[in-house]
Amino acid sequence: MKDNGSTTGRTGIQVIARAAAILRALRENTSGMSLAQIAERVDLPRSTVQRIVFALEAERLVIGSRGRGNIRLGPEIVALSEATRYSVVELCRAVLNDLSETVNETVDLSVLRGNNMIFLDQVPGRHRLRTVSAIGEVFPLTTTANGRAVLAMLPREKARELTEREWETREPGETWSLFSKRLDACAESGLAYDEDDHMPGVSAIGIAFTDHSDELHAISVPIPTSRFPEKQELVEAHLKAALERIEEIFSKPDA
């Protein structure tokens, strides 16, 4: 008698693996993808991708129009990841509070997602003139302090891949050779800088770290450029101290 149980089990595992591949592809493309784009990325027939996407959409794991190229991760994914995100935010919150209190500026926490930095938390500064970003807001990698700090921690080939992918959508203003030297300087000092590069009138300094799951995060201090020169040394010193605290929090016990 044929063992249908084993066959069914293998088929179920295959479907789960394919669904996971589709979700990872969407994670790397936060602006959305079409069925054809997903099929090409995960190397599956379009009809197979369509069936899996229909099932994922029914569970609210993906959302969007299947015909207009904007299939994206859905709200249920956010809910499922909330426990992990909450843990990182909570573990970092005291450090953010202390840093903001000490330098009297806004402090941000962000995470690398695909080709972007996503803001997870923020402690606003007390100045009347201050920078504020919404939780969940998406920022680029190559023009921001937090993005550059994260890129500097990556292997150079991976950093180049992410950088050139971002440059496909805009004029970079510099070559990879020059930008790579910028990342080398960031890696050596542990600090990354944005001096009016992302937004005129706003400068920033950032640091990067990995959490318990080896996900890359960054803490950055955006400062109105008008007072950046007077605050730079203070922020640099206390960001380095904050990084020491963060690395201790997320340090792994010796094997």
N, C-alpha and C positions, 0 to 999 in steps of 0.2 A: 504494500500500500504506500502511495506517495506521501512524503512528509510535507504537507502544505504549510504547516506551522513554521518550519525553517525558512521556506521560500518567502512567506509573508513577512517574517521578521527581517529578512535581508532587504526586502523591498521597502519596508518602513524605515529602516536605517538609511537607505539610499535617499529616500524622499527628504528625510530630516537633514542629511548632509547637503542636498541640493538647495533646500530652503535656507540653510545657514549661509551657503555661498551667495545666494541672492541678497540676503540681508547685509552681508559684509560689503557687497558691491554697492548697495545703496548707502551704506555708512560712509563709503569713500566718495560719494557724489551727492552732497547735501542739497544741491539744486534740483535733483530729480533726474530720472532716466526713463527712456522708452523701453518697451518690451524688447525691441530689436537690440538696443544698446546693452540691456541686461544679458540677453542671450549670447551676444558676442563676448561680453566680459566673463561670463561663467562657463562658456563653451558648451551650451546646451541648445537643443532645438527650441525655436520660438514657441511652438505649441506646448512644450513641456514647461517652459517658463511661465506661459500664460496660465496654465492650470495651477501652478504653485502660487503665483501672484494672486489669483482669484481666492485661493484658500487663505493666504496670509491677510488679504484685505478683509475677508469675512471675520477674521479674529482681531482686526484693527492693528495688525502688526505693520501693515503698509497702507498708504492712502494715496489718492490722486487719480487723475484721469489716465487710463491705460492707453489712450490713443494720442495723447499730446505730449508725451515725453516728460511728464513730471510725476512719475511714481516715486514716492519718498517713504522714509520710515514713518510709521504711524504712532499714535499716542500711546498704544499699549507697550511699545518698545521703551518709551520714556518712563512709563510706570514701572516696568520690569527693571530698568537700570537705576531707578531712584534710590534704592537701598545703597548701592555702591557709591553713587554720586553724593548721597547724604553723608556717608561715612567720611569721604575725603573732605567735604565742606566742613563738617563738624570737627575733624581732626586739625584742620588748618585755621579754623575760625579765631582761636586765641592769638595765633601768630599774626593774622591779618589785623586784628584789633590793636594789638600792641604796636605793630609797625605804623599803622595809621595814626595812633596817638602820639608816637614819638616824632614822626616826621611831619605831622599835621597836614597830610595829603590823602587823597583817595587811594585805596589799595584794591587791586583786582586779583581774582583767582580764575584761571582759565584752563582748559584741557584741549589737547590736540584731537581733532576729529576729522579724519580724512585730510583735506587740504586746507583746513581752517582751524582757528582757535575759537572755542565756544566759551563764553563767560559763565562761570558757575556761581560766583559769589562776589560781593563788593562791599567794602566798608568806606562810605563817603567821608571825605575830609570836611573840616569845619570852615574852611575859607568860603567867603561869599563867591569868589571866582574859583570854581572847581570843575573837574571833569567827571561826568557821570555817564555810565553805560548800563543798558538793561541786561538783567540776567537772561541768558539764552542768546544774546546778541552774537553774531558771527563776525570775526575779524580775520583779515588775511595774515599770511605768515611772513612775507618778505619785507613788509613795510612797518611792522609793529615790533615793539620791544619784546613782548611775550612770544610772538612767532619766531623772531630771530633767536631768542634764548633756546627755544625748543629745537629749532633747526641745528643749532650748534651742538646739541647733544646727540644728534643722529649720526650714523655712519655717513660719510660724505656722499656716497652714491645715492643713498635714500634721500638725503637733504637736497641733492641736485635734482633728483626726480620730482620732488614736491615743488621745488623752486621753479623749475622750467615748466611744470604743469600750470602753475599760477601765472607765469609770464606769458602763457599762450593767450591770456585774456586781456593783457595790457602791455604797454611799452615799459620795459624794466628800467631803462635809464642807466644800467650798468651791465657788464658782462659777468658770466658765471665766475671767471677767474678773480675778478675784483670782489664779487660778493662772497666767494669762498674764503678770501682773506679776511673779510669782515667777520665771518663765522669763526675762523681760527682765533681771532682776537677775542671774540665772545667766549669761546671754549677756554682760553687761557685765563681770562680774568673772572669768568663766571657771571659776567654782567653783559647784558645786551642793551642797545640804545636805539631810540627812535627820536630824532631831533627834527620835528616838523615833517617827517617823511610820510606818515599816514594821514595826518590832518594838520593843516596849517594852524599855528597858534598853540599846538599841544605837543609836548615832548614827553618821553617816558624812559624809565629804566626797568629792566626785567631780569628775573632769574628763572631757571627751570629745574625740575626735579621729577623723579619717577615715584609712583605710589606703590602699594603692595602688589598690584597687578601689573607692574611695569608700564603703566600708562604714563605718558608724558604730560605734565602740567606746568604752568608758569604762574608766578606772582609778579605783578607789575605795578609800578607807581606812576600814573600819568600826572603831569604837572603842566599848568599853563606856561608856555615858553617864556613869558615875561618874567617869571621868577625861577626858571630852571637853573640859571648860573649860580644863584645864591643857595639853592637847595641841593645841588648835585652831589657834593661831597658827603653831606649828611645822609642823603638817601642811599648812596652807594654803601656807606659803612653799615647802615642798619639793614639793608637788603642782604648783605653778606651774613650778618648775624642771624637774620631770619632764615636764611638757607641752611645754616648749621642746625637750627632748631628743627626745621622741616626734615632734613636728612636723618636726624636722630629719631624723629617720629616714625619715619618709614623705613628705618634700617631693618635689615633682615638678620635673624640670628645665625650665627655660624653653623654650618652643616656639621 
